[in-house]
Amino acid sequence: MSASGDDATAGSRASTDRANEERRFAPGAALAAHANVTAEAYERARADRLGFWAEQARRLTWATEPVQTLDWSRPPFAKWFAD
């Protein structure tokens, strides 16, 4: 590490850059051929993330059905199906 702290600054930039990452990496053809999730399901999840996961949760058997899909009241800490 340099005395000026340049390494720490570079690390902070890299962390921020990853947080804003928007590149997509498509799976290989062999993996895609055996996928359990369809392109339609992926698009539904992209269009309505919370609705998609609420729908998936209804497919499970719960001791108590969740009412709230996502509790994001204390960022950066998220709780899925916390109720």
PyMOL Python script that loads the backbone (N, CA, C, O; Angstrom):
from pymol import cmd

cmd.read_pdbstr("""\
ATOM      1  N   MET A   1       0.846  -1.176   0.000  1.00  0.00           N
ATOM      2  CA  MET A   1       0.000   0.000   0.000  1.00  0.00           C
ATOM      3  C   MET A   1       0.883   1.227   0.000  1.00  0.00           C
ATOM      4  O   MET A   1       1.902   1.258   0.690  1.00  0.00           O
ATOM      5  N   SER A   2       0.516   2.216  -0.747  1.00  0.00           N
ATOM      6  CA  SER A   2       1.318   3.429  -0.798  1.00  0.00           C
ATOM      7  C   SER A   2       1.032   4.308   0.402  1.00  0.00           C
ATOM      8  O   SER A   2      -0.027   4.219   1.024  1.00  0.00           O
ATOM      9  N   ALA A   3       1.994   5.157   0.715  1.00  0.00           N
ATOM     10  CA  ALA A   3       1.853   6.051   1.862  1.00  0.00           C
ATOM     11  C   ALA A   3       0.734   7.054   1.655  1.00  0.00           C
ATOM     12  O   ALA A   3       0.163   7.546   2.629  1.00  0.00           O
ATOM     13  N   SER A   4       0.411   7.365   0.421  1.00  0.00           N
ATOM     14  CA  SER A   4      -0.608   8.386   0.157  1.00  0.00           C
ATOM     15  C   SER A   4      -2.028   7.852   0.262  1.00  0.00           C
ATOM     16  O   SER A   4      -2.980   8.632   0.272  1.00  0.00           O
ATOM     17  N   GLY A   5      -2.186   6.534   0.340  1.00  0.00           N
ATOM     18  CA  GLY A   5      -3.524   5.959   0.429  1.00  0.00           C
ATOM     19  C   GLY A   5      -4.192   5.771  -0.921  1.00  0.00           C
ATOM     20  O   GLY A   5      -5.395   5.520  -0.990  1.00  0.00           O
ATOM     21  N   ASP A   6      -3.414   5.889  -2.006  1.00  0.00           N
ATOM     22  CA  ASP A   6      -3.985   5.743  -3.339  1.00  0.00           C
ATOM     23  C   ASP A   6      -4.644   4.386  -3.533  1.00  0.00           C
ATOM     24  O   ASP A   6      -5.660   4.289  -4.220  1.00  0.00           O
ATOM     25  N   ASP A   7      -4.082   3.336  -2.938  1.00  0.00           N
ATOM     26  CA  ASP A   7      -4.660   2.001  -3.076  1.00  0.00           C
ATOM     27  C   ASP A   7      -6.062   1.958  -2.489  1.00  0.00           C
ATOM     28  O   ASP A   7      -6.958   1.349  -3.074  1.00  0.00           O
ATOM     29  N   ALA A   8      -6.263   2.592  -1.345  1.00  0.00           N
ATOM     30  CA  ALA A   8      -7.582   2.614  -0.719  1.00  0.00           C
ATOM     31  C   ALA A   8      -8.579   3.369  -1.589  1.00  0.00           C
ATOM     32  O   ALA A   8      -9.729   2.953  -1.720  1.00  0.00           O
ATOM     33  N   THR A   9      -8.146   4.468  -2.178  1.00  0.00           N
ATOM     34  CA  THR A   9      -9.022   5.247  -3.051  1.00  0.00           C
ATOM     35  C   THR A   9      -9.397   4.436  -4.280  1.00  0.00           C
ATOM     36  O   THR A   9     -10.557   4.436  -4.692  1.00  0.00           O
ATOM     37  N   ALA A  10      -8.443   3.755  -4.863  1.00  0.00           N
ATOM     38  CA  ALA A  10      -8.717   2.913  -6.030  1.00  0.00           C
ATOM     39  C   ALA A  10      -9.695   1.809  -5.665  1.00  0.00           C
ATOM     40  O   ALA A  10     -10.590   1.492  -6.447  1.00  0.00           O
ATOM     41  N   GLY A  11      -9.533   1.221  -4.484  1.00  0.00           N
ATOM     42  CA  GLY A  11     -10.451   0.177  -4.032  1.00  0.00           C
ATOM     43  C   GLY A  11     -11.861   0.703  -3.866  1.00  0.00           C
ATOM     44  O   GLY A  11     -12.821   0.003  -4.190  1.00  0.00           O
ATOM     45  N   SER A  12     -12.006   1.918  -3.370  1.00  0.00           N
ATOM     46  CA  SER A  12     -13.323   2.532  -3.213  1.00  0.00           C
ATOM     47  C   SER A  12     -13.984   2.744  -4.564  1.00  0.00           C
ATOM     48  O   SER A  12     -15.178   2.492  -4.725  1.00  0.00           O
ATOM     49  N   ARG A  13     -13.207   3.209  -5.533  1.00  0.00           N
ATOM     50  CA  ARG A  13     -13.757   3.405  -6.878  1.00  0.00           C
ATOM     51  C   ARG A  13     -14.208   2.081  -7.469  1.00  0.00           C
ATOM     52  O   ARG A  13     -15.278   2.005  -8.072  1.00  0.00           O
ATOM     53  N   ALA A  14     -13.409   1.042  -7.304  1.00  0.00           N
ATOM     54  CA  ALA A  14     -13.764  -0.267  -7.852  1.00  0.00           C
ATOM     55  C   ALA A  14     -15.046  -0.771  -7.220  1.00  0.00           C
ATOM     56  O   ALA A  14     -15.896  -1.335  -7.908  1.00  0.00           O
ATOM     57  N   SER A  15     -15.196  -0.576  -5.924  1.00  0.00           N
ATOM     58  CA  SER A  15     -16.403  -1.000  -5.230  1.00  0.00           C
ATOM     59  C   SER A  15     -17.621  -0.262  -5.773  1.00  0.00           C
ATOM     60  O   SER A  15     -18.661  -0.876  -6.012  1.00  0.00           O
ATOM     61  N   THR A  16     -17.502   1.034  -5.968  1.00  0.00           N
ATOM     62  CA  THR A  16     -18.596   1.831  -6.512  1.00  0.00           C
ATOM     63  C   THR A  16     -18.909   1.406  -7.938  1.00  0.00           C
ATOM     64  O   THR A  16     -20.077   1.292  -8.311  1.00  0.00           O
ATOM     65  N   ASP A  17     -17.879   1.171  -8.735  1.00  0.00           N
ATOM     66  CA  ASP A  17     -18.092   0.749 -10.107  1.00  0.00           C
ATOM     67  C   ASP A  17     -18.874  -0.558 -10.161  1.00  0.00           C
ATOM     68  O   ASP A  17     -19.762  -0.708 -11.000  1.00  0.00           O
ATOM     69  N   ARG A  18     -18.563  -1.496  -9.291  1.00  0.00           N
ATOM     70  CA  ARG A  18     -19.285  -2.768  -9.262  1.00  0.00           C
ATOM     71  C   ARG A  18     -20.728  -2.574  -8.830  1.00  0.00           C
ATOM     72  O   ARG A  18     -21.611  -3.295  -9.294  1.00  0.00           O
ATOM     73  N   ALA A  19     -20.983  -1.617  -7.954  1.00  0.00           N
ATOM     74  CA  ALA A  19     -22.342  -1.368  -7.492  1.00  0.00           C
ATOM     75  C   ALA A  19     -23.225  -0.848  -8.624  1.00  0.00           C
ATOM     76  O   ALA A  19     -24.444  -1.014  -8.593  1.00  0.00           O
ATOM     77  N   ASN A  20     -22.613  -0.224  -9.613  1.00  0.00           N
ATOM     78  CA  ASN A  20     -23.359   0.328 -10.741  1.00  0.00           C
ATOM     79  C   ASN A  20     -23.188  -0.495 -12.010  1.00  0.00           C
ATOM     80  O   ASN A  20     -23.470  -0.012 -13.106  1.00  0.00           O
ATOM     81  N   GLU A  21     -22.739  -1.710 -11.871  1.00  0.00           N
ATOM     82  CA  GLU A  21     -22.481  -2.590 -13.009  1.00  0.00           C
ATOM     83  C   GLU A  21     -23.773  -2.876 -13.762  1.00  0.00           C
ATOM     84  O   GLU A  21     -24.781  -3.235 -13.154  1.00  0.00           O
ATOM     85  N   GLU A  22     -23.748  -2.722 -15.070  1.00  0.00           N
ATOM     86  CA  GLU A  22     -24.932  -2.970 -15.881  1.00  0.00           C
ATOM     87  C   GLU A  22     -24.684  -3.960 -17.011  1.00  0.00           C
ATOM     88  O   GLU A  22     -25.593  -4.244 -17.791  1.00  0.00           O
ATOM     89  N   ARG A  23     -23.463  -4.491 -17.111  1.00  0.00           N
ATOM     90  CA  ARG A  23     -23.202  -5.468 -18.170  1.00  0.00           C
ATOM     91  C   ARG A  23     -24.007  -6.736 -17.908  1.00  0.00           C
ATOM     92  O   ARG A  23     -24.334  -7.050 -16.763  1.00  0.00           O
ATOM     93  N   ARG A  24     -24.317  -7.450 -18.961  1.00  0.00           N
ATOM     94  CA  ARG A  24     -25.026  -8.729 -18.870  1.00  0.00           C
ATOM     95  C   ARG A  24     -24.136  -9.804 -19.479  1.00  0.00           C
ATOM     96  O   ARG A  24     -23.464  -9.573 -20.484  1.00  0.00           O
ATOM     97  N   PHE A  25     -24.138 -10.959 -18.872  1.00  0.00           N
ATOM     98  CA  PHE A  25     -23.340 -12.073 -19.361  1.00  0.00           C
ATOM     99  C   PHE A  25     -24.282 -13.240 -19.629  1.00  0.00           C
ATOM    100  O   PHE A  25     -24.767 -13.883 -18.697  1.00  0.00           O
ATOM    101  N   ALA A  26     -24.534 -13.506 -20.888  1.00  0.00           N
ATOM    102  CA  ALA A  26     -25.448 -14.579 -21.270  1.00  0.00           C
ATOM    103  C   ALA A  26     -24.816 -15.936 -20.977  1.00  0.00           C
ATOM    104  O   ALA A  26     -23.604 -16.098 -21.117  1.00  0.00           O
ATOM    105  N   PRO A  27     -25.635 -16.918 -20.570  1.00  0.00           N
ATOM    106  CA  PRO A  27     -25.097 -18.255 -20.328  1.00  0.00           C
ATOM    107  C   PRO A  27     -24.749 -18.932 -21.650  1.00  0.00           C
ATOM    108  O   PRO A  27     -25.247 -18.553 -22.710  1.00  0.00           O
ATOM    109  N   GLY A  28     -23.903 -19.919 -21.569  1.00  0.00           N
ATOM    110  CA  GLY A  28     -23.574 -20.696 -22.752  1.00  0.00           C
ATOM    111  C   GLY A  28     -24.788 -21.486 -23.229  1.00  0.00           C
ATOM    112  O   GLY A  28     -25.738 -21.684 -22.471  1.00  0.00           O
ATOM    113  N   ALA A  29     -24.763 -21.931 -24.463  1.00  0.00           N
ATOM    114  CA  ALA A  29     -25.894 -22.641 -25.059  1.00  0.00           C
ATOM    115  C   ALA A  29     -26.245 -23.911 -24.291  1.00  0.00           C
ATOM    116  O   ALA A  29     -27.425 -24.209 -24.104  1.00  0.00           O
ATOM    117  N   ALA A  30     -25.243 -24.664 -23.844  1.00  0.00           N
ATOM    118  CA  ALA A  30     -25.505 -25.914 -23.120  1.00  0.00           C
ATOM    119  C   ALA A  30     -26.219 -25.642 -21.800  1.00  0.00           C
ATOM    120  O   ALA A  30     -27.154 -26.357 -21.439  1.00  0.00           O
ATOM    121  N   LEU A  31     -25.788 -24.628 -21.093  1.00  0.00           N
ATOM    122  CA  LEU A  31     -26.439 -24.281 -19.830  1.00  0.00           C
ATOM    123  C   LEU A  31     -27.862 -23.786 -20.078  1.00  0.00           C
ATOM    124  O   LEU A  31     -28.789 -24.189 -19.375  1.00  0.00           O
ATOM    125  N   ALA A  32     -28.040 -22.923 -21.060  1.00  0.00           N
ATOM    126  CA  ALA A  32     -29.363 -22.382 -21.373  1.00  0.00           C
ATOM    127  C   ALA A  32     -30.335 -23.488 -21.777  1.00  0.00           C
ATOM    128  O   ALA A  32     -31.524 -23.406 -21.469  1.00  0.00           O
ATOM    129  N   ALA A  33     -29.845 -24.513 -22.457  1.00  0.00           N
ATOM    130  CA  ALA A  33     -30.703 -25.616 -22.889  1.00  0.00           C
ATOM    131  C   ALA A  33     -31.285 -26.386 -21.712  1.00  0.00           C
ATOM    132  O   ALA A  33     -32.340 -27.006 -21.842  1.00  0.00           O
ATOM    133  N   HIS A  34     -30.614 -26.354 -20.568  1.00  0.00           N
ATOM    134  CA  HIS A  34     -31.080 -27.083 -19.389  1.00  0.00           C
ATOM    135  C   HIS A  34     -31.648 -26.164 -18.309  1.00  0.00           C
ATOM    136  O   HIS A  34     -31.825 -26.582 -17.165  1.00  0.00           O
ATOM    137  N   ALA A  35     -31.931 -24.927 -18.668  1.00  0.00           N
ATOM    138  CA  ALA A  35     -32.418 -23.947 -17.688  1.00  0.00           C
ATOM    139  C   ALA A  35     -33.810 -24.317 -17.193  1.00  0.00           C
ATOM    140  O   ALA A  35     -34.630 -24.847 -17.943  1.00  0.00           O
ATOM    141  N   ASN A  36     -34.060 -24.034 -15.931  1.00  0.00           N
ATOM    142  CA  ASN A  36     -35.372 -24.263 -15.339  1.00  0.00           C
ATOM    143  C   ASN A  36     -36.249 -23.021 -15.391  1.00  0.00           C
ATOM    144  O   ASN A  36     -37.448 -23.100 -15.125  1.00  0.00           O
ATOM    145  N   VAL A  37     -35.676 -21.892 -15.725  1.00  0.00           N
ATOM    146  CA  VAL A  37     -36.416 -20.635 -15.774  1.00  0.00           C
ATOM    147  C   VAL A  37     -36.498 -20.185 -17.225  1.00  0.00           C
ATOM    148  O   VAL A  37     -35.495 -20.133 -17.936  1.00  0.00           O
ATOM    149  N   THR A  38     -37.710 -19.862 -17.647  1.00  0.00           N
ATOM    150  CA  THR A  38     -37.908 -19.430 -19.027  1.00  0.00           C
ATOM    151  C   THR A  38     -37.581 -17.948 -19.190  1.00  0.00           C
ATOM    152  O   THR A  38     -37.502 -17.204 -18.213  1.00  0.00           O
ATOM    153  N   ALA A  39     -37.396 -17.544 -20.417  1.00  0.00           N
ATOM    154  CA  ALA A  39     -37.163 -16.126 -20.713  1.00  0.00           C
ATOM    155  C   ALA A  39     -38.368 -15.298 -20.275  1.00  0.00           C
ATOM    156  O   ALA A  39     -38.209 -14.162 -19.830  1.00  0.00           O
ATOM    157  N   GLU A  40     -39.565 -15.857 -20.397  1.00  0.00           N
ATOM    158  CA  GLU A  40     -40.786 -15.159 -19.971  1.00  0.00           C
ATOM    159  C   GLU A  40     -40.765 -14.907 -18.463  1.00  0.00           C
ATOM    160  O   GLU A  40     -41.100 -13.810 -18.016  1.00  0.00           O
ATOM    161  N   ALA A  41     -40.378 -15.899 -17.685  1.00  0.00           N
ATOM    162  CA  ALA A  41     -40.298 -15.725 -16.230  1.00  0.00           C
ATOM    163  C   ALA A  41     -39.242 -14.687 -15.874  1.00  0.00           C
ATOM    164  O   ALA A  41     -39.454 -13.867 -14.981  1.00  0.00           O
ATOM    165  N   TYR A  42     -38.136 -14.716 -16.549  1.00  0.00           N
ATOM    166  CA  TYR A  42     -37.075 -13.736 -16.308  1.00  0.00           C
ATOM    167  C   TYR A  42     -37.589 -12.331 -16.587  1.00  0.00           C
ATOM    168  O   TYR A  42     -37.318 -11.406 -15.822  1.00  0.00           O
ATOM    169  N   GLU A  43     -38.325 -12.168 -17.672  1.00  0.00           N
ATOM    170  CA  GLU A  43     -38.864 -10.852 -18.031  1.00  0.00           C
ATOM    171  C   GLU A  43     -39.894 -10.385 -16.998  1.00  0.00           C
ATOM    172  O   GLU A  43     -39.920  -9.208 -16.642  1.00  0.00           O
ATOM    173  N   ARG A  44     -40.744 -11.299 -16.516  1.00  0.00           N
ATOM    174  CA  ARG A  44     -41.705 -10.925 -15.460  1.00  0.00           C
ATOM    175  C   ARG A  44     -40.969 -10.459 -14.216  1.00  0.00           C
ATOM    176  O   ARG A  44     -41.368  -9.475 -13.592  1.00  0.00           O
ATOM    177  N   ALA A  45     -39.902 -11.151 -13.850  1.00  0.00           N
ATOM    178  CA  ALA A  45     -39.113 -10.766 -12.671  1.00  0.00           C
ATOM    179  C   ALA A  45     -38.456  -9.408 -12.881  1.00  0.00           C
ATOM    180  O   ALA A  45     -38.390  -8.607 -11.949  1.00  0.00           O
ATOM    181  N   ARG A  46     -37.977  -9.142 -14.067  1.00  0.00           N
ATOM    182  CA  ARG A  46     -37.351  -7.859 -14.356  1.00  0.00           C
ATOM    183  C   ARG A  46     -38.377  -6.730 -14.310  1.00  0.00           C
ATOM    184  O   ARG A  46     -38.092  -5.650 -13.794  1.00  0.00           O
ATOM    185  N   ALA A  47     -39.566  -6.977 -14.846  1.00  0.00           N
ATOM    186  CA  ALA A  47     -40.602  -5.949 -14.925  1.00  0.00           C
ATOM    187  C   ALA A  47     -41.235  -5.645 -13.567  1.00  0.00           C
ATOM    188  O   ALA A  47     -41.580  -4.497 -13.287  1.00  0.00           O
ATOM    189  N   ASP A  48     -41.388  -6.669 -12.724  1.00  0.00           N
ATOM    190  CA  ASP A  48     -42.035  -6.489 -11.414  1.00  0.00           C
ATOM    191  C   ASP A  48     -41.380  -7.432 -10.418  1.00  0.00           C
ATOM    192  O   ASP A  48     -41.904  -8.504 -10.115  1.00  0.00           O
ATOM    193  N   ARG A  49     -40.245  -7.020  -9.923  1.00  0.00           N
ATOM    194  CA  ARG A  49     -39.430  -7.864  -9.041  1.00  0.00           C
ATOM    195  C   ARG A  49     -40.212  -8.348  -7.823  1.00  0.00           C
ATOM    196  O   ARG A  49     -40.202  -9.543  -7.526  1.00  0.00           O
ATOM    197  N   LEU A  50     -40.883  -7.454  -7.119  1.00  0.00           N
ATOM    198  CA  LEU A  50     -41.592  -7.851  -5.900  1.00  0.00           C
ATOM    199  C   LEU A  50     -42.795  -8.732  -6.213  1.00  0.00           C
ATOM    200  O   LEU A  50     -43.049  -9.713  -5.513  1.00  0.00           O
ATOM    201  N   GLY A  51     -43.532  -8.387  -7.258  1.00  0.00           N
ATOM    202  CA  GLY A  51     -44.670  -9.210  -7.657  1.00  0.00           C
ATOM    203  C   GLY A  51     -44.236 -10.611  -8.063  1.00  0.00           C
ATOM    204  O   GLY A  51     -44.896 -11.595  -7.728  1.00  0.00           O
ATOM    205  N   PHE A  52     -43.136 -10.694  -8.778  1.00  0.00           N
ATOM    206  CA  PHE A  52     -42.621 -11.995  -9.201  1.00  0.00           C
ATOM    207  C   PHE A  52     -42.295 -12.870  -7.997  1.00  0.00           C
ATOM    208  O   PHE A  52     -42.694 -14.034  -7.947  1.00  0.00           O
ATOM    209  N   TRP A  53     -41.563 -12.309  -7.016  1.00  0.00           N
ATOM    210  CA  TRP A  53     -41.172 -13.116  -5.863  1.00  0.00           C
ATOM    211  C   TRP A  53     -42.347 -13.416  -4.943  1.00  0.00           C
ATOM    212  O   TRP A  53     -42.352 -14.452  -4.278  1.00  0.00           O
ATOM    213  N   ALA A  54     -43.340 -12.538  -4.889  1.00  0.00           N
ATOM    214  CA  ALA A  54     -44.560 -12.839  -4.129  1.00  0.00           C
ATOM    215  C   ALA A  54     -45.273 -14.031  -4.772  1.00  0.00           C
ATOM    216  O   ALA A  54     -45.769 -14.915  -4.074  1.00  0.00           O
ATOM    217  N   GLU A  55     -45.318 -14.047  -6.092  1.00  0.00           N
ATOM    218  CA  GLU A  55     -45.923 -15.169  -6.824  1.00  0.00           C
ATOM    219  C   GLU A  55     -45.166 -16.473  -6.551  1.00  0.00           C
ATOM    220  O   GLU A  55     -45.782 -17.518  -6.336  1.00  0.00           O
ATOM    221  N   GLN A  56     -43.848 -16.410  -6.559  1.00  0.00           N
ATOM    222  CA  GLN A  56     -43.055 -17.610  -6.279  1.00  0.00           C
ATOM    223  C   GLN A  56     -43.288 -18.091  -4.849  1.00  0.00           C
ATOM    224  O   GLN A  56     -43.353 -19.295  -4.601  1.00  0.00           O
ATOM    225  N   ALA A  57     -43.414 -17.161  -3.912  1.00  0.00           N
ATOM    226  CA  ALA A  57     -43.647 -17.518  -2.508  1.00  0.00           C
ATOM    227  C   ALA A  57     -44.978 -18.243  -2.343  1.00  0.00           C
ATOM    228  O   ALA A  57     -45.099 -19.129  -1.497  1.00  0.00           O
ATOM    229  N   ARG A  58     -45.984 -17.875  -3.148  1.00  0.00           N
ATOM    230  CA  ARG A  58     -47.293 -18.543  -3.054  1.00  0.00           C
ATOM    231  C   ARG A  58     -47.217 -19.999  -3.511  1.00  0.00           C
ATOM    232  O   ARG A  58     -48.120 -20.781  -3.216  1.00  0.00           O
ATOM    233  N   ARG A  59     -46.173 -20.368  -4.214  1.00  0.00           N
ATOM    234  CA  ARG A  59     -45.999 -21.753  -4.659  1.00  0.00           C
ATOM    235  C   ARG A  59     -45.475 -22.652  -3.541  1.00  0.00           C
ATOM    236  O   ARG A  59     -45.484 -23.876  -3.671  1.00  0.00           O
ATOM    237  N   LEU A  60     -45.021 -22.048  -2.447  1.00  0.00           N
ATOM    238  CA  LEU A  60     -44.456 -22.799  -1.323  1.00  0.00           C
ATOM    239  C   LEU A  60     -45.496 -23.018  -0.235  1.00  0.00           C
ATOM    240  O   LEU A  60     -46.491 -22.297  -0.157  1.00  0.00           O
ATOM    241  N   THR A  61     -45.259 -24.011   0.596  1.00  0.00           N
ATOM    242  CA  THR A  61     -46.089 -24.233   1.768  1.00  0.00           C
ATOM    243  C   THR A  61     -45.423 -23.543   2.942  1.00  0.00           C
ATOM    244  O   THR A  61     -44.272 -23.830   3.270  1.00  0.00           O
ATOM    245  N   TRP A  62     -46.151 -22.628   3.576  1.00  0.00           N
ATOM    246  CA  TRP A  62     -45.624 -21.849   4.688  1.00  0.00           C
ATOM    247  C   TRP A  62     -46.389 -22.208   5.960  1.00  0.00           C
ATOM    248  O   TRP A  62     -47.576 -22.525   5.893  1.00  0.00           O
ATOM    249  N   ALA A  63     -45.739 -22.163   7.098  1.00  0.00           N
ATOM    250  CA  ALA A  63     -46.439 -22.289   8.378  1.00  0.00           C
ATOM    251  C   ALA A  63     -47.364 -21.086   8.530  1.00  0.00           C
ATOM    252  O   ALA A  63     -48.502 -21.219   8.981  1.00  0.00           O
ATOM    253  N   THR A  64     -46.867 -19.917   8.150  1.00  0.00           N
ATOM    254  CA  THR A  64     -47.653 -18.685   8.120  1.00  0.00           C
ATOM    255  C   THR A  64     -47.336 -17.981   6.811  1.00  0.00           C
ATOM    256  O   THR A  64     -46.180 -17.660   6.538  1.00  0.00           O
ATOM    257  N   GLU A  65     -48.362 -17.740   6.003  1.00  0.00           N
ATOM    258  CA  GLU A  65     -48.155 -17.076   4.712  1.00  0.00           C
ATOM    259  C   GLU A  65     -47.575 -15.678   4.913  1.00  0.00           C
ATOM    260  O   GLU A  65     -48.075 -14.929   5.752  1.00  0.00           O
ATOM    261  N   PRO A  66     -46.546 -15.312   4.176  1.00  0.00           N
ATOM    262  CA  PRO A  66     -46.009 -13.953   4.296  1.00  0.00           C
ATOM    263  C   PRO A  66     -46.965 -12.931   3.682  1.00  0.00           C
ATOM    264  O   PRO A  66     -47.643 -13.208   2.692  1.00  0.00           O
ATOM    265  N   VAL A  67     -47.001 -11.766   4.281  1.00  0.00           N
ATOM    266  CA  VAL A  67     -47.814 -10.668   3.770  1.00  0.00           C
ATOM    267  C   VAL A  67     -46.921  -9.671   3.039  1.00  0.00           C
ATOM    268  O   VAL A  67     -47.284  -9.155   1.982  1.00  0.00           O
ATOM    269  N   GLN A  68     -45.767  -9.410   3.607  1.00  0.00           N
ATOM    270  CA  GLN A  68     -44.837  -8.438   3.039  1.00  0.00           C
ATOM    271  C   GLN A  68     -43.727  -9.182   2.299  1.00  0.00           C
ATOM    272  O   GLN A  68     -43.043 -10.026   2.877  1.00  0.00           O
ATOM    273  N   THR A  69     -43.556  -8.865   1.031  1.00  0.00           N
ATOM    274  CA  THR A  69     -42.529  -9.524   0.232  1.00  0.00           C
ATOM    275  C   THR A  69     -41.137  -9.067   0.631  1.00  0.00           C
ATOM    276  O   THR A  69     -40.252  -9.893   0.854  1.00  0.00           O
ATOM    277  N   LEU A  70     -40.938  -7.763   0.722  1.00  0.00           N
ATOM    278  CA  LEU A  70     -39.611  -7.225   1.009  1.00  0.00           C
ATOM    279  C   LEU A  70     -39.708  -6.080   2.000  1.00  0.00           C
ATOM    280  O   LEU A  70     -40.476  -5.139   1.803  1.00  0.00           O
ATOM    281  N   ASP A  71     -38.930  -6.166   3.061  1.00  0.00           N
ATOM    282  CA  ASP A  71     -38.812  -5.073   4.027  1.00  0.00           C
ATOM    283  C   ASP A  71     -37.475  -4.395   3.773  1.00  0.00           C
ATOM    284  O   ASP A  71     -36.420  -4.953   4.072  1.00  0.00           O
ATOM    285  N   TRP A  72     -37.527  -3.202   3.227  1.00  0.00           N
ATOM    286  CA  TRP A  72     -36.319  -2.450   2.891  1.00  0.00           C
ATOM    287  C   TRP A  72     -36.260  -1.195   3.764  1.00  0.00           C
ATOM    288  O   TRP A  72     -35.750  -0.159   3.336  1.00  0.00           O
ATOM    289  N   SER A  73     -36.785  -1.291   4.989  1.00  0.00           N
ATOM    290  CA  SER A  73     -36.888  -0.122   5.860  1.00  0.00           C
ATOM    291  C   SER A  73     -35.563   0.287   6.483  1.00  0.00           C
ATOM    292  O   SER A  73     -35.438   1.403   6.987  1.00  0.00           O
ATOM    293  N   ARG A  74     -34.563  -0.604   6.457  1.00  0.00           N
ATOM    294  CA  ARG A  74     -33.262  -0.285   7.049  1.00  0.00           C
ATOM    295  C   ARG A  74     -32.126  -0.586   6.075  1.00  0.00           C
ATOM    296  O   ARG A  74     -31.318  -1.482   6.321  1.00  0.00           O
ATOM    297  N   PRO A  75     -32.060   0.165   4.957  1.00  0.00           N
ATOM    298  CA  PRO A  75     -30.975  -0.070   4.012  1.00  0.00           C
ATOM    299  C   PRO A  75     -29.622   0.065   4.691  1.00  0.00           C
ATOM    300  O   PRO A  75     -29.454   0.930   5.551  1.00  0.00           O
ATOM    301  N   PRO A  76     -28.694  -0.733   4.343  1.00  0.00           N
ATOM    302  CA  PRO A  76     -28.659  -1.659   3.214  1.00  0.00           C
ATOM    303  C   PRO A  76     -29.147  -3.057   3.569  1.00  0.00           C
ATOM    304  O   PRO A  76     -28.882  -4.006   2.832  1.00  0.00           O
ATOM    305  N   PHE A  77     -29.853  -3.199   4.682  1.00  0.00           N
ATOM    306  CA  PHE A  77     -30.290  -4.519   5.135  1.00  0.00           C
ATOM    307  C   PHE A  77     -31.701  -4.803   4.644  1.00  0.00           C
ATOM    308  O   PHE A  77     -32.647  -4.127   5.047  1.00  0.00           O
ATOM    309  N   ALA A  78     -31.845  -5.785   3.790  1.00  0.00           N
ATOM    310  CA  ALA A  78     -33.144  -6.168   3.251  1.00  0.00           C
ATOM    311  C   ALA A  78     -33.599  -7.458   3.917  1.00  0.00           C
ATOM    312  O   ALA A  78     -32.788  -8.330   4.229  1.00  0.00           O
ATOM    313  N   LYS A  79     -34.907  -7.569   4.132  1.00  0.00           N
ATOM    314  CA  LYS A  79     -35.481  -8.798   4.687  1.00  0.00           C
ATOM    315  C   LYS A  79     -36.587  -9.257   3.742  1.00  0.00           C
ATOM    316  O   LYS A  79     -37.569  -8.548   3.521  1.00  0.00           O
ATOM    317  N   TRP A  80     -36.411 -10.437   3.198  1.00  0.00           N
ATOM    318  CA  TRP A  80     -37.420 -11.019   2.323  1.00  0.00           C
ATOM    319  C   TRP A  80     -38.357 -11.875   3.156  1.00  0.00           C
ATOM    320  O   TRP A  80     -37.902 -12.694   3.954  1.00  0.00           O
ATOM    321  N   PHE A  81     -39.656 -11.697   2.982  1.00  0.00           N
ATOM    322  CA  PHE A  81     -40.693 -12.494   3.644  1.00  0.00           C
ATOM    323  C   PHE A  81     -40.471 -12.538   5.155  1.00  0.00           C
ATOM    324  O   PHE A  81     -40.595 -13.593   5.776  1.00  0.00           O
ATOM    325  N   ALA A  82     -40.149 -11.404   5.730  1.00  0.00           N
ATOM    326  CA  ALA A  82     -39.761 -11.338   7.143  1.00  0.00           C
ATOM    327  C   ALA A  82     -40.941 -11.427   8.099  1.00  0.00           C
ATOM    328  O   ALA A  82     -40.751 -11.732   9.276  1.00  0.00           O
ATOM    329  N   ASP A  83     -42.143 -11.170   7.627  1.00  0.00           N
ATOM    330  CA  ASP A  83     -43.275 -11.184   8.542  1.00  0.00           C
ATOM    331  C   ASP A  83     -43.782 -12.592   8.730  1.00  0.00           C
ATOM    332  O   ASP A  83     -44.740 -12.809   9.472  1.00  0.00           O
TER     333      ASP A  83
END
""", "prot")
cmd.dss("prot")
cmd.show_as("cartoon", "prot")
cmd.util.cbc("prot")
cmd.orient("prot")
